[in-house]
Amino acid sequence: MKFKTMAIATLLAMGSMAASAQSNFDAKFKNYPTYSGSDLELTVNDTGTHWRLWSPEAQEVLVKIYNNGKGGNPIETLQMQRHPDNGTWTASVPEQLYGKFYTFQVKYDGKWLNETPGVWAKAVGVNGKRGAIIDFAATNPEGWSEDKGPQVDNFSDVIVYEMHHRDLSMHPTSGITNKGKFLALTEEGTKSPQGQSTGIDHLKELGITHVHILPSYDYNSVDEANLQENVYNWGYDPQNYNAPEGSYSTNPENPAVRVAEMKEMIKTLHDNGIGVIMDVVYNHTAENDGSNFSLTAPGYYYRHREDGSYSDASGCGNETASDLQQMQDFIVNSVKYWADEYHIDGFRFDLMAIHDTETMNRVASELKEINPSIFVYGEGWTAGDSPLLPERRALKENVSKMENVAVFSDDLRDAVKGHYTDASDRGFATGKPGLEETVKIGIVAATAHPQVDYSKGNNSKFPYATSPEMIVNYVSCHDDLSLTDKLKHSMPDEPEENQLAAAKLAQTIIFTSQGTPFMFAGEEVFRNKKGVHNSYNRPDSINAIDWTNKNTYRDQFDYYKGLTALRKAHPAFRMTTAEDIANNLVFDEIDSTETPNLISYSLKNHSNGDAWEEIKVVLNGASYPQSVDIQKGNWKIVALDGKIAPDGSLGATTGGKMTLAPYSAMILAKE
């Protein structure tokens, strides 16, 4: 989601008022007994099948057992027994009921609520209305016990590629058989009609280290029983947080298939050296009173206004309450489950600032115990005000309060391409002056730097990161206009060659800045969404990547490929401390009032152990050529005039006055 944080002073004032409202209505929830055992909801072992549901104020609870995932009457109904010391209810049968389905039904305030699979269903029937009892060991692909994602020593070593299952494979030109499915990323050797590699081979050729896949848990908006309707959705409408989405499987009716196929996808990516980051949306649910949270423990999992209505910092009708113990435990245990059962390598938190910093610290800390290479990052803003005090929120301004958690840099995003709310607004990379200092904030990953004046920053007025590993740099993502569409809107009277040049410049800024680079799928082949900015439920004709573009824009792809190779080969772009950046990244003095849209800096002293003694990066965002004076020396030319050679084989120069083409970057290296 695209929303940005409000001004911190405003949030502090509003948050103080909201917090008092929360204390009036939600105080009782803080006194609920909690339970965080690993046996919540369903356990199958040698002694039979066992259920445990957390519902402290329930008056009665039933378990209903079914033969099928939808339709039919229960074949058995069990009365659950209360355990008042921890708020749970339990029931058991001596048989292992593999192949059966179940629901819970809670009596609350004298009324029977609708049936629910509970909040911890790990396998579900079609459309997720019933929990499924399956043998998870039987879903593991061959070699699963040895499966591992890439080792990550530092977050700055990661290169993220954000994609949606359907976007990558649905277009007729993808050459992929299992279009829109988990299995699409298991198909190797796929080609476009022009013979260009697509799918997983394309990802390997591009050189990214991790795919960030839009929500893959079971979400609400697609009818899995009628996939012929071909409904598209991003998936930011959570239904069952701990089971895969059925529409991405080849058989949603069989609950084991979606589990097995998701694991097969992950293993194939791992076998090809690519990590898998899962987009998670714990900040809100698709429904309010009808959600699984509300049908098990009414009211508890959400924040409320003083009148009892749902608070709505998500902009989606409700917001969850991570500051309550059972919800915090749910979030932490849920991501741990995905990391353990599915070998997920990272988590991107939607509207992360709705959660509190304590929860995010627990998330990162406990995930690290499972896999030290797991990468956690999120949106450091909310979509509206919340009862949670601003100083407790996982805002980008509070990222220094979190360890091993990163936030997106909206500073660099808006400064490079123009503000996201105005399609016609230009940025540094498209000729708008006055954004040089904000771009510098992005280049140093929002850390303190003696040559960066934060008072001139557009979005941030102080260095909020204490390490570059706290920052994810991007120019576009699934939200808002794609970079291609943004350039077409903001540069309507300029030829496409200028738009292509500006795209190269924009991504050069992202990939040479300190922090973690992040790119939106398909922009390396100049992918567009036909001008639609909020394409969350638009058809594949809007969202799918046309793979003929890879042939048409092969030069663009090769440039992006060169950027990934350059970054991976040279640790100077991947410093890990603010001190190293302050000491080794030196900006050249340029008066931006006289020479706008020009930034020049050096990475010196074999930065971060780099083989190159000095790397010079010059960025010209102007619509006309600009010149810089380069110190005399023996320089390799790495990038110039829209061409890139990561080994510096574009040529050599001894320095002096050098001219950059409009909308372009120059990178030089001295050994």
N, C-alpha and C positions, 0 to 999 in steps of 0.2 A: 504493500500500500504506500501511497505517495505522500502522505501528510507530513508536514513539518511541525516541529515544536513551536509553541508560542514563545514570546519573550519571557525570559526566566523570571523577571520581576513580576510580570502579570500572573504567571503561574503560581508564584509564591503567595501572592495575595488571594487568588481564587482558591488555591489549594488549602489554605488555612480555613477558609469558610466551609469548603466541601468536607474537610476532615471532621469538623464538628457535626455535620449532617450525618456522616457515616457512623459516628459514635452513637448517635441517637437510635438509629435503626438496626445497625449490624452488630452491635456490641454482644448480643447473645451468642452469635456464631463463634466468637473467640473462646467461649466457654465449652464448646462442644468437645466431647472426647474424640480423639483421633486414632487412626490405625494405619500403619504404613507397611504391614507385612507383605511378603511376596505372594501370598495365597489369596489376594483379593479377587473375588468373583468366581474364578474357576481353577481347580486343580484336578488333574487326573493322575493317579498313581496306582500302586499295587493293591491299595485298599479300596479303590473305587473312584467315584466322581464326587467332587466336593465343591460346594459353593459358599462364598462368604461375601456379603454385601454390606457396605458401610452406609447406614441410614439411621442416624441417632434418634430422630423424632418420629420414626415410623411407628405405627400402632400394630400393624401386621405386615408380613412380607411373604409372598408366595414365589416359588420357582415353578415355571410351567415348561414341560419337556415336549418337544415336537419331533415328528419324523422328517419334516421338510422346513426349508428356509422361509417359505411363505405359504399361506393358506392352510386349511385343515385345523382340526381341534387338537388341543394338547392330549398326548397319550398318558400323561401322568402330571399331577400337581402336588408339590411338596410344600408343607408348612415350614417356614424357617423359624429357627429359635434365636431369641434375643441374647446378646452378650452386652449388657449395659455398661460394663467398664470401658469398652472401647468403641461403642456405637455400632457394632457389626451384628449381622444376623447370619446364621449358618444352616446348611442342610447337606445331607450326603445320601448316596446310594452305593451299594457294594459293587456294582458293575462299572466297567469302563465304557462309557456311553459314546464311544467314537462313532461319528456319522450322524449323531442327533443334534438337535438345536434346542435353545432354551431362551426364556425371557424371565425377568423379575416383574412382579407387580407389588407396588407399595400402597398400603392404606395410610393416609395422612389426613389429619384433621377430619376424621370421620368419612372420608371419601376414598374410593379406590382410584388411583391414578392409572394412566395408560401403561400398557406393558412396555418394557425397555430391555435392551441387552445389557444395561448397566454402563458404567463409564470405563470399564476395564476390559471390554470384549476384545480379544486378540484375533479372533476369526469370526466372521459374520456371514449370514446368508445374503441372498440377493437384496440389494438396497439397504442392507445393514439394520434391519428391524429386529432380527433375532441373532443371538450369539450362536456360534457353531463350536462343536466339540471335535477337534481334529488332533491327530498325532503330529506335532510340529517336527519331530525328528524325521518323519517320512517326507517332509517338504524340502529337506536340505539337498542341494545339488551335489554331485560327486566332487569330493575334495573340499567340501565346505569347512571341515574342521581345521584345514590349513589356510583357509582364505584370509587375506589381509589386504587392506588398502595401502596406499603409499605412505611411507614414513615422512612425517613433517617435523623438522627440527625447529623451524620458526614460521609463524603465520605469514611473514613477508615472502616466504618461498612459494606460497600458494598462488595459482592463477585460476580464477573462478570463471566458469562459463555457465550462465543462467539459461535454462531451457525448460520448455513444456513438452511432455511426452508427444502430444499431437503435433505441435509446431515442427518438430524435427523430422517427422516421418510421414505425415498425412498427404503431402502434395504428391500428385501422380508422378512427378519427376524424381522422387526420392529413391526409387529402385528398391524400396523396402517392402517386404511381404506383410509383416505384422504391423501394419500402420496404426499409430496411436496406442500401441501396447507396450508393456514392459519389455516384451521380447524384441521390440524394434532395435534396442541397443545391444542385442546379442547377435545380430546379423552382421557378419563381416563380409567384405568384398562387394558391398552394394555400390552402384554407380548411377550417376545421372545419365540422361540420354546422350550427353556429349562425352561420357566416359570419365567424368570427374568423380572422385570418391565422395560418398555421402555417409550419414550415420556415424557409427563408432570409428570407422576409418578416417572420416573427416576430422573428428575430434583429435585423433592421434596425429594426423598430419598437421593440424593447427598448432598442437603442442601445449594445450592447456593441461593443468594438473588435476582439476576437480570439476565435475559437473554439479551445478546447483539445480536440482529438479524441483519445479513448482509442486505444490502439495500433492502428496501421493498416498496420504491416509484416506480413509473412507469419508467422502464428503457428500453433501446433501442434494446438489442441484442436478445431477444426471440420473435418469431412470435406468438402472442397470438391466432391468427386464425388457427394455425397449431400445436397445442400442442402435437399431435401424433408424431411429429418429436423428441420430448423429448430432446430439447436443454437445456443445463445447462449453467448458467453464474452466477458469483458472484453478478453482478448488479452495478458495478462501472462505468456505462455508462448512466448518468442521461438523461431522456427525459422530463418527467413531475414531477416536484419536489413535488407537493402537492396532488397527487393522488396515491393510492396504485397500485402495480404491478398486472396486470391482470392474469399472469400465475400462481399466487399463489391462485387464486380464482377458484371456481368450475364452473363459467360461465363468461369468459371474455367479452362475447358479451353484458352482462347486467351490466351497469356501477354501479348500486347500490349494486350488489352482492359482489364485491371486497371490498367495503366500509364496508358493514355489517359484512362480514366474518372476516375482520381484527379486527374490534371492538369486535367481539365475542371471537376471540383468546386472545385479550388483557384482556378482562373481566375475562375469565377463568383463565388466569395466575394470575391476581390480586386476584381472589377468592381463589387461592391456595397460596397466600402470596409471589408471585414472580413479581418483577418489569420488565418493558420492556424498553430496551434501543434501540434506532433506529440509525443505521449507516447512516450518511448523507454525501453527496459528493457535496458540493456547490463549490468546487474549480475548477471544469471544467465541460464541457458538452460533450455528446457523439459525437455531430457534431459541426462543426465550422460555416460556413455560413448557414447551413441548420438547426441550432438549433432554438428553440422557442425564445431564447434571440435575435438571429440575425434577425429573421423574424418579430420582433416587433420594436426593436430599434437598427438597424444595427450599429455594432462597440461598442456600449456603454458598455455593460456588461463585456467586456474583457479588459485585458491589452495587449498592442502591443509593438513591437519593433519600432525602429526609422523609418524603411522602411514601416511600416504599417502592417507587418505580425504579426501573433498571437505570443505573448510571451508564453512560454511553461514550466513553473515551475512544472506543473503536470506530465510531461512526456506523456501526452495523447493528445497533439495537440493544447491545449489552456489553459489559466488560467483566472479565473474570477477576477473582480476588486472590492474587498470588500471595498476598500478605496474610491470608488465613492458612493455618498449618496443613489442613488436608488438601487444599488446592496446591500449595507449594510442593507438598510431597508428591501429588499427582504429576505435576510438571516434571519434577526431577526424576521420578521413577519411570515416567513415560519415555523420556529421551534415553535413559539408561537401557530400557527395554529394546528400543530400536537399535541402539549401539551394540547391544549384546546379541540379540536374536537375528538382526539383519546386517550387522557389520557396517552400519552407517558411519561415515567418516567426518561428519560435521552437521551443524544445525544452524539454519538462518531463521531468526525469530521475527515474525511479523509484528509490527507495532510493539517492539520490545519494551518501550518506556511505560506501557501499561503495567508491566511487571516491576517488582521492586528489585533493587540491587542485591539484596540478600538472596533472593531466589536465584538470580542469574549467577551469583558467585557459587551457590551450591550446585547449580547445573554444571558449570565449567569444572569445578573441583571434582565432583563425583564422576563425571565423564572421563576425566583424565586418568582416574584409577582404572577404568576399563581399557582405554586406549590413549596414550599420551599424545597421539597425533591428531586427535579430534579438534576441529576448528569450530568455535562458536561465535556468531556475530548476528547483528540485527539492526532494525530500524530504531534509531535513538530518538524517537518522537512518538506522539500520540495523535489521534485524529480529533481530539477535543479534551476538555478538562476532565479531571478524575478526582474522586475523594482521596486518592493516595497523595500524600504530600510530595511536592516536586523534588525535595531533597532526597526522597526515598526512591524516586522513579529511575529506571534504567535509561535515562536520557543520554544523549551524546555528551551533554555538559557534565554528566556524572560518570563518564566512562573511566576516569581515574580511580573511582571507588570500586571498580570491578577488576578482577584478575582473570586473565585468559579469556576476555570477552572483547570483541571489536564492534565498532559502529560504522555505518555508512557516512561518507563525507558529502553532505549536500553542499558544502562550501565549494568544492571542486566541480561538482555536477553543474550547478547553476552558473558558476563563473565561466566555465569552458564553453558551454553551448547556448547559454541564455536561460532565463528563468523558466521553470517548468510550467508555470501557470499561463504563460503568454507565448503562443506558438510563434509569433513573429519576432519575439525578442532575440536579439543576437547576444553572443558571448565573446569571450576573448578570442576563441578560435575562429570566429566568423566576423571579426572586424570591429567589435564594440570596444571603445577605449574605457579606461577607468577601472578595469577589473584585475589589473596586474597583481595587486597585493593579495587579493583573495585567491588567485591562482597560486601564488607563493605559499599561502597557508596550506593549500592542498599538497604542494610539492614537498613541504617539510612534514606532512602528515599531522598537521594541527599541533605540533610540538613547539616549545619555546625556541626561538631562533633569534640571534642578535640583529639580523638584517630584515626581519619581518615585522611590519607595523600592524598589529592586530586591530588598532583603532580604525584602520581603513578597510577592515574586512566587511563583507556584505552580510553574511549570515552569522558569523562568530566574531566576538570582540576580545577573546582571550584564548590562549593555547590550552585547549581542554584535554589534550592527550599527553600523557607522560611517556609514551612509547609509541613508535610507529606501528607496532603490532596491534594497536588498538583501533586502527583506521583501515576501512575498506574504501578504495577509490573507484569511482565509476562515473560515466558520463550519461548512461541510460540503462534502463532495465525494463521488465515487463510493463511497469506502470508508465503512464504518460505516452507521449509520442516516442516512437523509436528514433534513434539518432538520425536515420535516413529521412524520416518524415519531418523531424524538427528542422533539418537543413533545407528541405524543400520548402517548408513554410517560411523560414527566416531569410532564405536567400533565393526568393522566387524569380528574380530577374537575372540571376547569374547562371552561367552554363553549368551543366552537370559536372564538368571537370573540376570546377571550383568547389562544388559540394563534396566531391570525392576527396579533394585535397584537404578540405576542412575536417572531414571525417578522419583522415589519416593523422592530421595534426592533433585532433582531440584525443585519439587513442594513444598517440605518442606521449602526450602529457600524462595520461593515466598510467601507462606502462613504465615510464621513467620516474614517476613520483615515488616517494617513500611510502610504505604501507603495503596493502594487498590489492592488486588490480582485479577488477571484476568487469566482465563484458556480457552483453545481451546476445543471445544466440542469433546467428545469421547476419549480424552487422558486418562481419568480415566478408560477406558477399553482398553488401549493400541492401540487406533485407528491409522491407518496409511493411507497414500494416495499413496501407492505403489511406493514410491520414487519420486513422482512428486511434485516439489516445487511450481510451478505457475499453479495451477489447476483451474484457473478462468473459463475456458470454456471446461474443460475435462468432460467426462461423469460421471454418477452416479457410475459406476463401480470403478472409482477412488475416488470419493468424499464421497459416502454414508458410514455411520457407520454400520458395520456388528455387529448386536446385539448378535450374538453367542459369541462375545468376552467378553461380561459381565459375562458369565458363565466360560469361559476359564481363564479370568483374574480377577476373583471375589476378590482375595486378593488385587489386585491393586485398584479396586474400593473401597473396604472397607477402604484402607489406605487414599485415597483421601477424602472419606466421613468423616473419622476421622479428617483430617486437617480442613475441613470446620467447623466441630463441635467444635474443639479446639479453632479456631479463634473466632467463635461467642460467646463462653463461657467466653473468657478471654480478657478483654480490654487492657491488657498489650501489646498485639500485634497490638493495634489499637489506639496508642497515637495520639493526635491531634495537638500538638505544637512541634516545633523544640527544644524548651527549655526543655520540658519533656524528649525528646529523649536524648539530651546531658547530662541531669542530671541523668537519670535512666537506660540508656542502657550502660553497661560497658563491653568493650572487654577485655578478658584475654590476657596477653602479650605472644605472640607466635612468635618466629623468623621464618618467612616463608622461609628464605633461608636454615635453618636447618630442619624445619618441614613444608614442603609445603602441600598445599591442606587441611589445618586444620584451622578452625575458631571456637572460643569458646567465648561466651558472656553471660551476665546475664541481665535480666530485673528485677530491684530491687525496693524496697520501695513500694510494692503494686502498681506498676506502673499503672497510669490511673485508680486508684480505684480497681485494681484487688484483688480478694480474696486471691491469692497466694502472699506471701511476696516476693519470688524470683523465677524466672524461668530461668533455665540454658539451653541454646541451643548450641549444639556442632555439627559441620558439618565436616564430613570427605569425601573429594572428591578424596582421593587417591585410588589406585587399591589394596591396602594392608591395614591390620588393623592398627589403630593408637590409642594411649592411651593419656588420659588427667588426670590431678590431679583435683579432685573435692573436694571443701572445705568440711570438716567434718560437718555433720548435718543429720537431718532426711528428706530424699528426697523421693518423689514419682517418680516412673518411668512412664513417659508419652509416650515416644517413644524410641525404641531401636531395632537395627538390623532389620529394615524393618517392625516392628510392632508398632501400635499406639493404645493408650487407652486414650481418652481425659479426663477421670476422674482420670488418674494416677493409674489405677488398674493393670498395668503390673508387679508391684512389688515394692519393697522398697530398698533403699541403704543408708548407712551412709557416703557415699563419699569415698575419697581416689582415688587410681588409677583405672580408668575404661577404657575399651577398646571398640572401635567402629569397626564394620565390615567394609569392603571396601564399598565405595559408599553408605554411610548411615548417618543418623542423630541420635542424642540422645537428648531427651528433658526431663529434670527433673524439679520437682516443690517442693518448700518448703513452707509450710503453716505458 
